[in-house]
Amino acid sequence: MQETFSHFVCGRTAGPHQDLSFFSVVRRVEVWYNGPDLKEGTAVRHLIDFGDLSRQEWDELYARAGRIMDAPEEHLDVCRGKVMASLFYEPSTRTNFSFQTAMLRLGGTVFGFADPRSSSASKGESLKDTIKMVSGYADVIVMRTPWEGAAKAASLYSDVPVINAGDGGHMHPTQTTADLTTIARLRGSVDGLSIGLCGDLKNGRTVHSLIKALSKFRDIRFFLIAPRDLAVPEYLRQFMREHDMPFLEVSGLEPVIPQLDVLYMTRIQRERFIDPLEYERNKGIYVLTRSKLGRAKKDLLVMHPLPRVDEIAVDVDDDPRAVYFQQARYGMFARMALLSDLANQPRTAPAPVEIGHGPVCRAPRCITQTEHYLPPLVKRSGGVDRCAFCDAPL
């Protein structure tokens, strides 16, 4: 069976405290099973890649997040009776805690694990089996894994929405909701900004998601600040070219600081390096200090997805332009907006998919390297055939 990937807006009638749905369908499905509690003729909606959202959908999401921030007491029962499964195969503080807090503040409940060694994954259970089982218990699944494309893989087998909370060095769309909420809340608009992305742009999933998201906005200019070893992947360069997003790649931070409206710092991520020598060559290469901000704009936003190691000095924390702790708090409200919609979707059985017989993709961290039953899905981007799970060229 061939898979068809499409964008499809699924409208529904808004209930109490609920807006019209704002999500694109990542994958249109035909229901093949009419069991208990399963909706016929609808589609499961997931958040796998922020690029699947339209500008209008983002505007609706941000408006909802704003209403929650302004009047949280009016949203206490939006998810009452709903259950969120939290599957964290990789360490997390902000994303894990903010999702749990978001669901609890909406009146829902949470179960899951923060260490896969406490689950049957440690016994060799497949991702498919885990998702089939968990989606029978929960109304929405939030998952983070070290494997690129794992969230997309999970979405093929889930009866309920899957939210990608980070898949290796690939994508992190809910961090992007926090980032855009921060920019829009503090600057009033995301359009027309010069944005510097600094650090590990090769493995930085937050950067990858943010670049895709900013294609929805007008007159964005990028300064991509990274050493050659950690430059942004080629598929994202091609994406920016296709979407007429001007970018300049540089290796030095200080020369471009005066031109920036937003400086998005990132950590050099030890856990993403296959070669430890490559990490040693690049660690500590960028350090933002209070003195370096002397030439920056007075209304610059200094952002960071956190955790930081040494790339932002502690003396920057008290600068009013440093907004990374506000950014973390805004992330909770953005995730409340996401959950208030997705956790209230009807259960829908996924369509059957082709059974694979080994990985088509050769990327060492692609989910297809470990889950060999996955269908051999391919997409074409920039004239190149790419793995539909991890975006690696084939």
C-alpha positions as CSV (number, residue, x, y, z in Angstrom):
1,M,0.0,0.0,0.0
2,Q,1.4,3.4,-0.9
3,E,1.2,6.2,1.7
4,T,-0.1,9.6,0.7
5,F,1.1,12.5,2.7
6,S,-1.0,15.7,2.5
7,H,-2.0,18.8,4.3
8,F,-5.6,18.7,5.2
9,V,-7.4,21.0,7.6
10,C,-10.1,19.2,9.6
11,G,-12.7,21.6,11.1
12,R,-15.0,20.8,13.9
13,T,-17.6,22.5,16.1
14,A,-16.0,24.3,19.0
15,G,-17.0,23.2,22.5
16,P,-16.8,25.1,25.8
17,H,-13.5,26.9,26.1
18,Q,-12.4,25.4,22.7
19,D,-11.5,27.2,19.5
20,L,-11.8,25.9,16.0
21,S,-9.1,23.4,15.4
22,F,-5.9,24.7,13.9
23,F,-3.9,21.6,13.0
24,S,-2.9,20.2,9.6
25,V,-3.2,16.5,9.2
26,V,0.2,15.1,8.7
27,R,-1.2,12.0,7.1
28,R,-4.7,11.4,5.7
29,V,-6.0,8.0,6.7
30,E,-8.9,5.8,5.7
31,V,-10.4,4.1,8.7
32,W,-10.4,0.3,8.2
33,Y,-11.8,-0.7,11.6
34,N,-15.0,0.4,13.3
35,G,-14.3,-0.7,16.9
36,P,-15.5,0.8,20.1
37,D,-14.7,4.5,20.6
38,L,-13.1,4.8,17.1
39,K,-14.5,7.6,14.9
40,E,-15.3,6.6,11.3
41,G,-14.3,8.8,8.3
42,T,-12.0,11.2,10.2
43,A,-8.3,11.6,10.3
44,V,-5.8,11.5,13.2
45,R,-4.0,14.8,13.6
46,H,-0.4,14.8,14.9
47,L,2.2,17.5,15.4
48,I,5.4,16.0,14.0
49,D,6.9,18.9,12.1
50,F,6.0,22.6,12.6
51,G,6.3,23.0,8.8
52,D,3.0,21.2,8.5
53,L,1.2,24.2,10.0
54,S,-0.1,27.1,7.9
55,R,0.4,30.7,8.9
56,Q,-3.3,30.9,9.8
57,E,-3.1,27.8,12.0
58,W,-0.1,29.4,13.8
59,D,-2.0,32.6,14.3
60,E,-4.9,30.7,15.8
61,L,-2.6,28.7,18.1
62,Y,-0.9,31.9,19.3
63,A,-4.2,33.6,19.9
64,R,-5.3,30.6,22.0
65,A,-2.0,30.6,24.0
66,G,-2.5,34.4,24.6
67,R,-6.0,33.8,26.0
68,I,-4.7,31.1,28.3
69,M,-1.9,33.4,29.5
70,D,-4.3,36.3,30.1
71,A,-7.1,34.2,31.8
72,P,-5.8,30.8,32.9
73,E,-8.7,30.3,35.3
74,E,-11.0,30.1,32.3
75,H,-9.3,27.0,31.0
76,L,-9.1,24.8,34.1
77,D,-11.5,22.1,32.8
78,V,-10.6,22.0,29.1
79,C,-8.9,18.6,29.4
80,R,-10.8,17.2,32.4
81,G,-11.2,13.5,32.0
82,K,-8.4,13.4,29.4
83,V,-5.1,11.5,29.8
84,M,-1.7,12.3,28.4
85,A,0.9,9.7,27.9
86,S,4.5,11.0,28.4
87,L,7.1,8.8,26.7
88,F,10.5,10.2,27.2
89,Y,13.2,7.9,25.9
90,E,15.7,10.8,26.4
91,P,16.5,13.1,29.3
92,S,14.4,16.3,29.6
93,T,13.6,19.0,32.1
94,R,11.7,21.9,30.4
95,T,9.8,19.9,27.8
96,N,8.9,17.1,30.1
97,F,7.9,19.3,33.1
98,S,6.1,21.9,31.0
99,F,4.0,19.3,29.2
100,Q,3.0,17.6,32.4
101,T,2.3,21.0,34.0
102,A,0.3,22.1,31.0
103,M,-1.9,19.0,31.1
104,L,-2.5,19.3,34.9
105,R,-3.4,23.0,34.6
106,L,-6.0,22.1,32.0
107,G,-7.6,19.5,34.3
108,G,-6.2,16.4,32.7
109,T,-3.9,13.6,34.1
110,V,-0.6,12.2,33.0
111,F,1.2,8.8,33.0
112,G,4.4,7.6,31.4
113,F,8.1,7.3,31.9
114,A,11.2,9.5,31.9
115,D,13.6,6.6,31.5
116,P,13.1,3.9,29.0
117,R,14.8,1.4,31.3
118,S,11.7,1.4,33.4
119,S,9.6,0.3,30.4
120,S,9.4,-2.8,28.2
121,A,11.6,-1.0,25.7
122,S,14.4,-2.3,27.8
123,K,13.2,-5.8,27.0
124,G,13.2,-5.2,23.3
125,E,9.6,-4.1,22.7
126,S,9.2,-2.4,19.4
127,L,8.1,1.2,19.0
128,K,5.0,0.0,17.1
129,D,3.9,-2.3,19.9
130,T,4.5,0.4,22.5
131,I,2.4,2.9,20.6
132,K,-0.4,0.5,19.9
133,M,-0.7,-0.3,23.6
134,V,-0.2,3.2,24.9
135,S,-2.7,4.7,22.5
136,G,-5.3,2.4,23.9
137,Y,-4.8,4.0,27.3
138,A,-4.3,7.7,26.5
139,D,-6.0,10.5,24.6
140,V,-2.8,12.1,23.4
141,I,0.9,10.9,23.3
142,V,3.9,13.2,23.9
143,M,7.2,11.5,23.0
144,R,10.9,12.3,22.9
145,T,13.5,9.9,21.5
146,P,17.1,9.9,20.4
147,W,16.0,8.4,17.1
148,E,15.3,10.8,14.2
149,G,11.9,10.2,12.6
150,A,10.5,8.2,15.6
151,A,7.5,10.5,16.1
152,K,6.5,10.2,12.5
153,A,6.9,6.4,12.8
154,A,4.7,6.4,15.9
155,S,2.0,8.4,14.1
156,L,1.6,5.5,11.6
157,Y,0.3,3.2,14.4
158,S,-1.5,5.4,16.9
159,D,-5.2,5.8,17.5
160,V,-4.7,9.2,19.1
161,P,-2.6,12.3,18.3
162,V,1.2,12.1,18.6
163,I,3.1,15.2,19.6
164,N,6.8,15.2,18.7
165,A,8.7,16.5,21.8
166,G,12.1,16.1,20.0
167,D,13.4,13.3,17.8
168,G,17.1,13.1,18.0
169,G,18.8,16.0,16.1
170,H,15.9,16.2,13.7
171,M,12.9,18.3,14.8
172,H,11.4,19.9,18.0
173,P,8.1,21.6,16.9
174,T,6.8,22.3,20.4
175,Q,9.9,24.2,21.3
176,T,9.2,26.2,18.2
177,T,5.8,27.1,19.6
178,A,7.5,28.4,22.7
179,D,10.0,30.3,20.6
180,L,7.4,32.0,18.4
181,T,5.1,32.7,21.3
182,T,8.1,34.5,23.0
183,I,9.0,36.6,20.0
184,A,5.4,37.5,19.2
185,R,4.6,38.3,22.9
186,L,7.6,40.5,23.5
187,R,8.0,42.1,20.1
188,G,4.4,42.2,18.9
189,S,5.1,40.5,15.6
190,V,7.4,37.9,14.1
191,D,7.5,39.4,10.6
192,G,10.4,41.5,9.3
193,L,13.1,40.3,11.8
194,S,16.8,39.6,11.4
195,I,17.5,36.4,13.4
196,G,20.8,35.0,14.3
197,L,21.0,31.2,15.0
198,C,24.3,30.4,16.8
199,G,26.0,27.2,17.8
200,D,25.3,23.6,16.8
201,L,23.1,24.1,13.7
202,K,23.9,20.7,12.4
203,N,22.4,18.7,15.3
204,G,20.1,21.4,16.7
205,R,16.6,20.2,16.3
206,T,15.2,23.4,17.8
207,V,17.0,25.3,15.1
208,H,15.7,23.0,12.3
209,S,12.1,23.4,13.5
210,L,12.4,27.2,13.9
211,I,13.8,27.6,10.3
212,K,10.8,25.7,8.9
213,A,8.3,27.6,11.0
214,L,9.7,31.0,10.0
215,S,9.0,30.3,6.4
216,K,5.4,31.2,7.3
217,F,6.4,34.8,8.1
218,R,7.4,37.7,5.9
219,D,10.8,39.3,5.4
220,I,12.8,37.1,7.7
221,R,16.6,37.2,7.3
222,F,18.9,34.6,8.8
223,F,22.4,34.8,10.1
224,L,23.6,31.3,10.5
225,I,26.5,31.4,13.0
226,A,28.4,28.1,13.2
227,P,31.8,26.5,12.5
228,R,32.0,24.5,9.3
229,D,31.7,21.2,11.1
230,L,28.3,22.2,12.7
231,A,26.7,24.1,9.8
232,V,23.1,23.8,9.0
233,P,22.2,20.6,7.0
234,E,22.0,20.9,3.3
235,Y,18.3,20.0,3.1
236,L,17.5,23.1,5.2
237,R,19.6,25.3,3.0
238,Q,17.6,24.0,0.1
239,F,14.4,24.7,2.1
240,M,15.4,28.3,2.7
241,R,16.2,28.8,-1.0
242,E,12.9,27.3,-2.1
243,H,11.0,29.6,0.3
244,D,13.0,32.8,-0.6
245,M,14.5,33.1,2.9
246,P,17.7,35.0,2.6
247,F,20.5,33.7,4.8
248,L,24.2,34.4,5.5
249,E,26.5,31.7,6.9
250,V,29.3,33.1,9.1
251,S,31.6,31.6,11.7
252,G,31.9,34.7,13.9
253,L,29.3,35.9,16.4
254,E,30.5,39.4,17.3
255,P,30.6,41.0,13.8
256,V,26.9,40.3,13.2
257,I,25.5,41.1,16.7
258,P,24.6,44.7,15.8
259,Q,22.4,43.6,12.9
260,L,20.2,41.2,14.9
261,D,16.7,41.5,16.3
262,V,16.8,38.0,17.8
263,L,19.9,36.0,18.9
264,Y,19.1,32.4,19.3
265,M,21.9,30.6,21.1
266,T,22.3,26.9,21.2
267,R,24.3,24.3,23.2
268,I,27.1,22.3,21.6
269,Q,25.4,18.9,22.2
270,R,27.8,16.3,23.3
271,E,25.2,13.5,23.0
272,R,24.7,14.2,19.3
273,F,28.3,13.6,18.3
274,I,29.3,10.2,16.9
275,D,32.9,11.3,16.9
276,P,34.1,12.5,20.3
277,L,37.0,14.3,18.7
278,E,34.6,16.5,16.7
279,Y,32.9,17.5,20.0
280,E,36.2,18.4,21.6
281,R,37.1,20.6,18.6
282,N,33.9,22.6,18.9
283,K,32.9,22.8,22.5
284,G,33.0,26.3,24.0
285,I,33.5,27.9,20.6
286,Y,30.8,30.5,21.2
287,V,30.3,32.3,24.6
288,L,27.9,35.2,24.9
289,T,29.0,37.7,27.6
290,R,27.5,40.9,28.9
291,S,30.4,42.9,27.2
292,K,29.7,41.3,23.8
293,L,26.1,42.7,24.0
294,G,27.5,46.2,24.2
295,R,27.1,46.6,20.4
296,A,23.7,44.9,20.2
297,K,20.4,46.6,19.7
298,K,18.6,47.8,22.8
299,D,15.5,45.7,22.0
300,L,17.4,42.6,21.0
301,L,15.9,39.3,22.3
302,V,18.5,36.8,23.6
303,M,16.9,33.4,23.4
304,H,18.0,29.8,24.2
305,P,16.0,26.6,24.2
306,L,18.0,25.5,27.3
307,P,19.8,23.8,29.0
308,R,22.9,25.9,28.6
309,V,26.4,24.8,29.4
310,D,28.8,27.6,28.9
311,E,27.5,29.4,25.8
312,I,25.8,32.2,27.7
313,A,27.7,33.6,30.7
314,V,25.8,34.0,33.9
315,D,26.4,37.8,33.8
316,V,23.9,38.0,30.8
317,D,21.0,36.7,32.9
318,D,20.3,40.1,34.5
319,D,20.4,41.9,31.1
320,P,16.8,42.9,30.2
321,R,17.4,41.5,26.7
322,A,17.9,38.0,28.1
323,V,14.5,36.3,27.8
324,Y,15.3,32.6,27.9
325,F,13.7,32.0,31.3
326,Q,10.5,33.8,30.1
327,Q,10.8,31.7,26.9
328,A,10.6,28.5,29.1
329,R,7.5,29.8,30.9
330,Y,5.8,30.8,27.6
331,G,6.5,27.2,26.4
332,M,4.1,25.9,29.1
333,F,1.3,28.1,27.8
334,A,2.0,27.2,24.2
335,R,1.8,23.5,25.1
336,M,-1.5,24.2,27.0
337,A,-2.8,25.6,23.7
338,L,-1.6,22.5,21.8
339,L,-3.1,20.0,24.3
340,S,-6.4,21.8,24.6
341,D,-7.0,20.9,21.0
342,L,-5.3,17.6,20.4
343,A,-6.3,15.9,23.6
344,N,-9.9,16.5,22.7
345,Q,-9.8,14.8,19.3
346,P,-11.8,11.7,18.6
347,R,-10.0,8.4,18.6
348,T,-9.3,7.1,15.0
349,A,-7.8,3.9,13.9
350,P,-4.9,4.4,11.6
351,A,-4.8,2.9,8.1
352,P,-2.7,-0.2,7.6
353,V,0.7,0.5,6.2
354,E,3.2,-1.6,4.2
355,I,5.5,-3.8,6.2
356,G,9.1,-3.0,5.5
357,H,12.0,-5.5,5.4
358,G,15.0,-3.4,6.4
359,P,16.0,0.3,6.3
360,V,16.0,2.2,3.0
361,C,17.7,5.1,4.8
362,R,21.4,4.8,5.7
363,A,21.5,7.6,8.3
364,P,22.9,6.0,11.5
365,R,20.3,7.7,13.8
366,C,17.2,7.2,11.6
367,I,14.4,5.2,13.3
368,T,14.4,2.8,10.4
369,Q,17.8,1.5,11.5
370,T,16.2,-0.1,14.6
371,E,12.5,-0.6,13.5
372,H,12.9,-2.7,10.4
373,Y,9.2,-3.2,9.9
374,L,8.6,0.4,9.0
375,P,7.4,1.1,5.5
376,P,10.0,2.5,3.0
377,L,8.5,6.0,2.8
378,V,10.3,8.4,0.5
379,K,9.7,12.1,-0.2
380,R,11.2,14.4,-2.8
381,S,12.6,17.7,-1.7
382,G,14.8,20.1,-3.6
383,G,15.0,17.6,-6.5
384,V,16.4,14.9,-4.1
385,D,14.8,11.8,-2.8
386,R,14.8,11.8,1.0
387,C,13.8,9.6,3.8
388,A,10.3,10.6,4.9
389,F,11.2,9.9,8.5
390,C,14.5,11.7,9.1
391,D,15.0,13.9,5.9
392,A,18.3,12.3,5.0
393,P,19.1,12.1,1.3
394,L,18.8,8.5,-0.1
